[in-house]
């Protein structure tokens, strides 16, 4: 049962790789025990560890700090078992994270139930290409990933590239609201995300234009040449190729200097805030460029005008189906009033409304602090709250709407 196959590197550093492999072996044993090996066809490792690109280091005191998740798919034999397994697997992942921290290993863990038939039904998405190219079977049927369909990069959906940016905005917002109370390790995590925002903006550009590569190393190699073809955007972000190359090198071989772009700052919180704003500026420019081309019509520089164009952009049948799926889902049944759903139905799908609300808050918060920004933030919060399936009731400050945006995203999108 515990014959775990890890005959491939998880990261570039051989010393760190040994420790990561022990963590993955233990995570595999915990997952097999929790799910029951007799109920599973396979365990599949995905994400940056499967690609051999984990961002992790061993500190001077011998403890492990990893920014990369252990992302594992538990492929069940039957659908009912997979459905029932979601809660227990999530709890097992949290408990194992806590156990690892007590032993000096800081590493996020994500256990996700899946089915063979879901692999066969995967569409042309970034996840599909990465899973099919770099996914690793740790235990069980070694041919399970043969079910994943092959798609060339030019078949990727442009919406997939844009929705990646919307998701990063909301994750970045979640990080921003914690800076003032963050511990040193949490500040390091947020700074890593600042850098990741830049790298994922580049990834989204490659995917949007049909140039996607399934690993950070490959993307770093092709980005500069590809970016030169985008004259209007390269004029606005002339330093982006150099930033992508530097941050790719830092991600694959992390260090304190690489994380910060220079020596470790004396005031990490202030530097994290500054770099949060800079990475948000880059994401904004990439999102605006892509959105103007995706939505069509006259190009605009006003992000709030562009984001509003995502409303009423779907056919009614797609919107109806999406809202029914939300209302029938576990979180939707618990949290969303049918009358609320009916009032929002004509505007957009639930995920698009949450993206629009998140983008409004993100663009308002990323502006330089002025009285005008405070007014924009109030206006953005008022508009964003009106689009949420579960709004903030009688909110008084924008941070309450920000919390509602993040909650809605976690409940209905993530």
N, C-alpha and C positions, 0 to 999 in steps of 0.2 A: 504493500500500500504506500510506503514512504520512499519508493525509488524515484526521487526527484532528479530530473535531468537538467543540469545547468552547466553545459559544456561550451559556453560562449561567454565573452566578457560583458560585464554590466556597466563598466566605465573605463576610462583611459588609464587611470592610476592603478597599478597592480596591487599595491598594498590596500587601498580602499576597496578594490574589487573583492578581495578575500572576505572582508567584513560584510560587504553588501550581500555576497552569496550566502553567508550564514543566516543573514536576516531573511532572505528570500526562501531559503530552505525551511526555516522555522515558520514563516508565514504560510508556506504551502502545507505544512503538517497541520497547522491550526485550521486552515480552510478545509482540508480533507476531513478532519475530525468533526468540525462544526456541520458541514454539509452532508457528511456520510459518503465515503468513497463508493459505496454500492449505488448511490444515487447519481453519480457523475460519470460523464464520458471523458472529460479532460479538464485540466487546469491550464490556462493560457496566460502567459505574461505579455503585457503590451506596454506602450509608453516608452519613455526615454531609457529605462533599464533594458528593455528588450532590444533597443537599438544600440546598446553599448555606449550610450551618451549620458549616463546619469551624472548629475551635478552633486557631488558629495566630497567631503574632505574629513580627514582625521585631525583633530585639534592637538595642541601641545600636551593637553592633559590625557590624551588617548581616547577621547570620546568621539563618536561619529556624528556629523551633522550633514544631513542630506536634504537638499531642496526638492529632489525628484521623488515622486511617489512610487511605492510598490503597487502597481496596477495589475490586478489579476482577475481574469474572467473564469468563473466556475460554470462549466458547460454541463447542465443537467440533462438527464435522460427524458424527463417529462415536464411539461409546462406547469402543472400544478405545483410541483416541487420547486421549480424556479421562482414562481410567484410567492410561495410561502417562505422562500429562503432569503428574500431581500432584507427583512428586518434583522434576523439573526446574524447574517453575514456582516451587516453594517456595525452591529454591536460587537461582534468578534474583532473587527478591524480596529475599533476604538479601544477595546481592552488590550489588544496587542500593542498598539501605539504607546499606551500608558506603561505597559510592561517593558517595552524597549527603552523608554525614557528613563525609567528607574535604573536600567543597566547601562546608561550612557550612550544610547543609540537614539538620536532624534531623526525619525523618518516617517513621513505620512504614508498611510496604507489605505487602499481602496479595493474592496472585494465586491464584485458585481456578478449577479446570476445571469446566465445566458442560455441559449439553446442552439443546437446545430442548425435548425431551420432559420433562425435569425441571421446566422452567418450567410446563408444562401440568399437572403432577401436584402442584404445590404446594398445601398445605392452608391452612386458615384460621390463619395464624400472623402474628405481628408483622412478621417479615421479609417475608412475602408482600405485606402491605399497603404496607410502605415501598418495596419493590422496584417494585411496580406503580404506585405514585403518584409516586415521585421518582427511580427508576432512569433512567440516561442512557446511550444508545448512543453510544459514542465512535467506533466504527469498525464497518463491516459493515452488515448488514441493519437498517435503521432501524425495521422493524416487529416485531423479535424480541420485544419486551416485550408485544406484543399477546397473546402466549401465556400471560401471567401471569393467572390467574383473579382476578376481583374478589370481595372479601368485605367486607361492612359490619362495623364494629367490634364489633357485638353478637354476631357469629359467632365471634369469637376464642375459642380454647380457654382455659378457666381454668387448665388445667395449663401452658399456654404462659406465662402470666403468672407462675405460681409457679416454674416451672423457670428463668425469667429470674433470679429472686432467688437460687435455688440456685447458678446459674452465677456470679453476682456475688459471692456469699459466698466461693467458692473462689478467684476472681481477687483478691479483697480479702485473703484469707489469704496468697496468694502475694506480694502487695505488703508485707504486714505483716512477714514474716520477713526482709525485706531492709533495713528502715529503719536498723538500727544500722550497716550498712556502706555505705549509699547515698551516692553523690556528690550534689552540689548539684542537678544536672539530674535525677537519679533521685528526689530528694526532691520536686522540683516535679512530676514525673510521678505520684508516689504521692498528693500533695495533690490533683492533678487528679482522681485516682480516688476520693478521699474525697468530693469534690463530686459526682462522677458517680454514686456509690452513692446519694446522696440523690435526684438527678434520676431515676435508674432505678427507685428505690422508688416514686416518684410515677407513672412510666410504667407500672409493673406494676399499681398500683392502678387506673389508668384502664382498662388492658386487662382486668383481672379483672372490672370492673363494666360492660364494654361501652361505655366512653366514650373509647376510644383515639383519638388523633390522630397522624398519621404524621410530625410534625416537632416539634422542641423548642419552637419559637416558638408553635405552636398549642397544645401541651400546657401551656405556661406560662400561656396566656390562659384556658384552661378549668379548670385544676386547682383554683383556690381555690373557685370556685362548686360544683364537683363534690364537693370534700372536705367541704363543709358538710353534705352529705347523710349522711355517715358519722359520726353523732353520737358513738358510743362510741370510735372511733379519733381523731376530732378532739379529744376531751377529753384523750387521752393524748399527742397530738402537736400542741398548739395553734399552734405557730410554724411548722409545716411549709409552709403555703402561702406565707408570706413568704420562707422559705428557698428554696423552689422558684423563686419569681420572681427573687430576687437571683442565684441560681446560674445560672438560664437566661440572664439578661442577661450574666453574666460569661462563660458558655460561648460565647455568640454574639459577644461583643466582649471577648476576654480581656485581662487586665492583671495586673500583680503584686498590686495591691490587691484586685482582684476575686477572684483565686485564693485569697488567704488570708483574705478577709473583712475585712481591716483592713490596716495597714501591714505590710511584710515583717518577719517575726519575727527577733529576734537569734539565736535558737536554733531553726532550722527543724526539726530532727529531733524535738525535744520537742513542737513544735506539730503536726507531722504525726502523732505518736503520739496526742496528745490528740484531734485531729479524726478520726483513724481510729476511736477508741472511740466518739465521738459519732455518726458516720455509721453505725457498726455497730449502735448502739442504735436508730436510726431504722429501719434495715433489719429488725432483729429484731421491732420492733413491727408493721411492715407484714406481714412474713412470718407472724407469729403470728395476726394478724387474718384474713389470707387462708386460712391452713391450717385454722383452726378451722371456717371456712365450707366449705372444699373437702372436708374429711374427714368432716364431720358429727359427730353425737354431742354430748356435753357439752363446752362450750368450756373450755379450760384455759389457765393462764398459765405453766405449767411447760414451757419450750421443749423440754426433753429428753423429756418425756412425749409431747408433740405430735409431735416428729420420729420417734419410734418407731412412731407410728400409720401412717407411710408404708410400713412393712414389712407384708407379707402383704395389701396393698391391691389387687393386680392379679390378674386371672384367670390360671389356670395356663397356658392356651394362649399368652397374651401373653408370659408369662415364658419359656416354652420357646423361642418364636420369637426373642426378644431374645438369649437366651444362645447359641443356634445361630448367629445373625448375628455375635455377638462372636467365637465360636470360629473361624468361617470367615474373619474379617477378618484383614488383614495383621498388626496388632499382637496380636490375640487368639491367632493361631496361634503367634506367637513367644513369648508371655509367660504365657498362662493355661493351667494344667493342667485337663484335662477333669474330673478328680476334684474340683478346687477349684470349678469351675462347678457340678457336680452337688450339692456340699454347700451352695451358696448359692441354688440354683434355687428352693427352696420359699419363700424370703424375699421376693425382689423382682427386678425387672429390673436388669441391671448398672448402668445410669445412675442408677436410684433408689438403689441401695446406695451408690454413690459420692457422691450428693447427701446421703444420710443421714450418711455418715461425715464429709463436709465440714462439714455443719451442726453436728454434735456438736463438732468442733474449733473452729469459728467462735464458737459461743456460749460455749464455755469460755474461749477466749482474749479475748473481748470484755468479760469481767468485770474489775472492779477488782482489781489485784494484792494478794492476801492469801494466807495459808496455805491457806484454804479453796479459793481459786481454783486453787492448785497441785494440790490433791488432786482437784478436779473435772477438771482438765486431764489428769491421769494416768488417771482413770477414763474420760474421753472418748476418750483415745488408745487405751486397751485395747479399748473397744467399737468404735471406728471401724475399727481394724485388722482386726477379725474380719469386717467387711463388705466389705473391698476384694477385688476379683478378684485383684490382685497385692499381697499384704500385705507389710509390712516385717518381715523375718525377724529374730527375736531382738532387737527394739528395746529400747533402754535409756532413751531420753529421748523425750518427746512430739514434739519437733521432727523426729525420724526418721519418725514416723507422719504428721506434717504433710506432709513431703516426699513420702511414698508416696501420700497423698490427692491432692496436686497432680499427681503423675506419672500416676496412674490416670485422672484427669480429662482430662489432655492426650492420653493414649493412646486412651481409649475414649469420650469425650464431646465434647470440643472439636472 
